[in-house]
Amino acid sequence: MPNAPAPRLLEGIKIVDLTSVVFGPYCTQILADMGADVVKIEPPAGDIFRYAGTPAKTPGMGGPHMTLNRGKRSAVLDLKSPEDACLMHALLRDADVFIHNVRAAAIETLGFGYAALRADLPGLIYVHCVGFGSDGPYAGLQAYDDVIQAASGMTSFFSRADGDPRPRYVPSTIADKIAGMHAAYAILAAYIHKLRTGAGQHVEVPMFEGFVQFLYEEHLFGATFDPPTGPVGYSRQIDPARQPFPTQDGYISIVPYTAESWAAAFTVLGAPNIFDRPEFATPADRAANVSALYAEIAKLTPAATTGHWVRTLNAARVPAMAVRDLSDIMADPHLQATDFFRRRTHPTEGDYFATRPPVRFSAALDIEVRHAPLLGEHTAEIREEKKDVLF
């Protein structure tokens, strides 16, 4: 008799997901990729982020939805309706996790606050995705990625590097996705706690605090100490000269991080005697004058092509990569070799590309997850599953 297929890592874990846009859906996408059964609860109009991106064959099946909500089932429920609220309670009765990003007052009005559920569902892991922690003066304020980038100081980073005083956003939903990863590990930690104790708990994941913690691991810098030993901001990362270097045909990133790699880099670049200069003579001198070293590299790299420098620097064990445009990444040879962008065929949307989960587990099969669902695609299926337990 053939062996049964190995279960996926999170197979059997049930998650009821009442989140929208990016923060919560990115968290549950990570968990769905590992095999969790995620039921995405949507209002009749659907998650607003379904409509982001270029027009799709089917309204509500935009590109970001295809990536963020893969592996999930979609059920349309109006939680103000007694019938649908009853179905929601039935879903929660055997769920391991309930995650949502509804304001506390609103979710309590609907009857799905933690206090209302805890008595009947003591093992439920209740995860609230919020913009700001509930114990501070910003509690309850709305938060989107741009708001968090501004509040965290992220928008000032470019000014420190290039001298342009205008604050600017990073062109990515970076705060949402960082918060989503915080939520994913928080759920796994709470689930381990439940395995040990049998008890669920309330977990609050604030985007603001999560992003500030992420940014200031290194950027607290001199302000780490009291009194401060220097300014806030990791000097190496906000150094104006630490930028991609020009070549004959483009740009290259070169990171000579150690003493050995600095020496190797200048040997490859054709200036092996640069450390004879007094301002670069010792490691302390080089650290104090690192901007000048970057400037010297920028003078040397235009002598050859990006491809030449990537080959010769990597051969000398100096970290270096070509600077690519956003539109070029799908042609990257490493990502092509690792089958990172996988062509799949959606039943209604046709061919599309799905990114491969980046983490590899030797104990788990690499199994493709289900396609992103149509709005309400699984509502009837879920009602049928719960028909015997509705109350």
Secondary structure in CASP SS format (residue, H / E / C, confidence):
PFRMAT SS
TARGET T0000
AUTHOR 0000-0000-0000
METHOD secondary structure of the structure
MODEL  1
M C 1.00
P C 1.00
N C 1.00
A C 1.00
P C 1.00
A C 1.00
P C 1.00
R C 1.00
L C 1.00
L C 1.00
E C 1.00
G C 1.00
I C 1.00
K E 1.00
I E 1.00
V E 1.00
D E 1.00
L E 1.00
T C 1.00
S C 1.00
V C 1.00
V C 1.00
F H 1.00
G H 1.00
P H 1.00
Y H 1.00
C H 1.00
T H 1.00
Q H 1.00
I H 1.00
L H 1.00
A H 1.00
D H 1.00
M C 1.00
G C 1.00
A C 1.00
D E 1.00
V E 1.00
V E 1.00
K E 1.00
I E 1.00
E E 1.00
P C 1.00
P C 1.00
A C 1.00
G C 1.00
D C 1.00
I H 1.00
F H 1.00
R H 1.00
Y H 1.00
A C 1.00
G C 1.00
T C 1.00
P C 1.00
A C 1.00
K C 1.00
T C 1.00
P C 1.00
G C 1.00
M C 1.00
G C 1.00
G H 1.00
P H 1.00
H H 1.00
M H 1.00
T H 1.00
L H 1.00
N C 1.00
R C 1.00
G C 1.00
K E 1.00
R E 1.00
S E 1.00
A E 1.00
V E 1.00
L C 1.00
D C 1.00
L C 1.00
K C 1.00
S C 1.00
P H 1.00
E H 1.00
D H 1.00
A H 1.00
C H 1.00
L H 1.00
M H 1.00
H H 1.00
A H 1.00
L H 1.00
L H 1.00
R H 1.00
D C 1.00
A C 1.00
D C 1.00
V E 1.00
F E 1.00
I E 1.00
H E 1.00
N C 1.00
V C 1.00
R C 1.00
A H 1.00
A H 1.00
A H 1.00
I H 1.00
E H 1.00
T H 1.00
L C 1.00
G C 1.00
F C 1.00
G C 1.00
Y H 1.00
A H 1.00
A H 1.00
L H 1.00
R H 1.00
A C 1.00
D C 1.00
L C 1.00
P C 1.00
G C 1.00
L C 1.00
I E 1.00
Y E 1.00
V E 1.00
H E 1.00
C E 1.00
V E 1.00
G C 1.00
F C 1.00
G C 1.00
S C 1.00
D C 1.00
G C 1.00
P C 1.00
Y C 1.00
A C 1.00
G C 1.00
L C 1.00
Q C 1.00
A C 1.00
Y C 1.00
D H 1.00
D H 1.00
V H 1.00
I H 1.00
Q H 1.00
A H 1.00
A H 1.00
S H 1.00
G C 1.00
M H 1.00
T H 1.00
S H 1.00
F H 1.00
F H 1.00
S H 1.00
R H 1.00
A H 1.00
D H 1.00
G C 1.00
D C 1.00
P C 1.00
R C 1.00
P C 1.00
R C 1.00
Y C 1.00
V C 1.00
P C 1.00
S C 1.00
T C 1.00
I H 1.00
A H 1.00
D H 1.00
K H 1.00
I H 1.00
A H 1.00
G H 1.00
M H 1.00
H H 1.00
A H 1.00
A H 1.00
Y H 1.00
A H 1.00
I H 1.00
L H 1.00
A H 1.00
A H 1.00
Y H 1.00
I H 1.00
H H 1.00
K H 1.00
L H 1.00
R H 1.00
T H 1.00
G C 1.00
A C 1.00
G C 1.00
Q E 1.00
H E 1.00
V E 1.00
E E 1.00
V E 1.00
P E 1.00
M H 1.00
F H 1.00
E H 1.00
G H 1.00
F H 1.00
V H 1.00
Q H 1.00
F H 1.00
L H 1.00
Y H 1.00
E H 1.00
E H 1.00
H H 1.00
L C 1.00
F H 1.00
G H 1.00
A H 1.00
T H 1.00
F C 1.00
D C 1.00
P C 1.00
P C 1.00
T C 1.00
G C 1.00
P C 1.00
V C 1.00
G C 1.00
Y C 1.00
S C 1.00
R C 1.00
Q C 1.00
I C 1.00
D C 1.00
P C 1.00
A C 1.00
R C 1.00
Q C 1.00
P C 1.00
F E 1.00
P E 1.00
T C 1.00
Q C 1.00
D C 1.00
G C 1.00
Y E 1.00
I E 1.00
S E 1.00
I E 1.00
V C 1.00
P C 1.00
Y C 1.00
T C 1.00
A H 1.00
E H 1.00
S H 1.00
W H 1.00
A H 1.00
A H 1.00
A H 1.00
F H 1.00
T H 1.00
V H 1.00
L C 1.00
G C 1.00
A C 1.00
P C 1.00
N C 1.00
I H 1.00
F H 1.00
D H 1.00
R C 1.00
P H 1.00
E H 1.00
F H 1.00
A C 1.00
T C 1.00
P H 1.00
A H 1.00
D H 1.00
R H 1.00
A H 1.00
A H 1.00
N C 1.00
V H 1.00
S H 1.00
A H 1.00
L H 1.00
Y H 1.00
A H 1.00
E H 1.00
I H 1.00
A H 1.00
K H 1.00
L H 1.00
T H 1.00
P H 1.00
A H 1.00
A C 1.00
T C 1.00
T H 1.00
G H 1.00
H H 1.00
W H 1.00
V H 1.00
R H 1.00
T H 1.00
L H 1.00
N H 1.00
A H 1.00
A C 1.00
R C 1.00
V C 1.00
P C 1.00
A E 1.00
M E 1.00
A E 1.00
V C 1.00
R C 1.00
D C 1.00
L H 1.00
S H 1.00
D H 1.00
I H 1.00
M H 1.00
A H 1.00
D C 1.00
P H 1.00
H H 1.00
L H 1.00
Q H 1.00
A H 1.00
T C 1.00
D C 1.00
F C 1.00
F E 1.00
R E 1.00
R E 1.00
R E 1.00
T E 1.00
H E 1.00
P C 1.00
T C 1.00
E C 1.00
G E 1.00
D E 1.00
Y E 1.00
F E 1.00
A E 1.00
T E 1.00
R C 1.00
P C 1.00
P C 1.00
V C 1.00
R C 1.00
F C 1.00
S C 1.00
A C 1.00
A C 1.00
L C 1.00
D C 1.00
I C 1.00
E C 1.00
V C 1.00
R C 1.00
H C 1.00
A C 1.00
P C 1.00
L C 1.00
L C 1.00
G C 1.00
E C 1.00
H C 1.00
T H 1.00
A H 1.00
E H 1.00
I H 1.00
R H 1.00
E H 1.00
E H 1.00
K C 1.00
K C 1.00
D C 1.00
V C 1.00
L C 1.00
F C 1.00
END
